[in-house]
Amino acid sequence: MDAQSMLALGSAIAIAIAVLGGTTAQGKTASAALEGIARNPAAKGDIFVPMILGLALIESLVILAFVISFGLSGKIA
């Protein structure tokens, strides 16, 4: 394998790991928030906003990994 093929493979693996980690974290975050709201419905406002903020930050890390990987893949051509 040459360097370009290895770079493409590394980019694909990086995206796969980032997406796997991001979806796992988002699932755990949503699950914990829903359990908290189910136990105490009055705390919905106190749980909902930090949950949305956390989900946005998790998603931004996945997008950052995508941008970095896409930038590396652009060096192939």
PyMOL commands that set and color helices and strands:
alter all, ss='L'
color gray80, all
select helices_A, chain A and resi 3-39+41-74
alter helices_A, ss='H'
color red, helices_A
deselect
rebuild
show_as cartoon
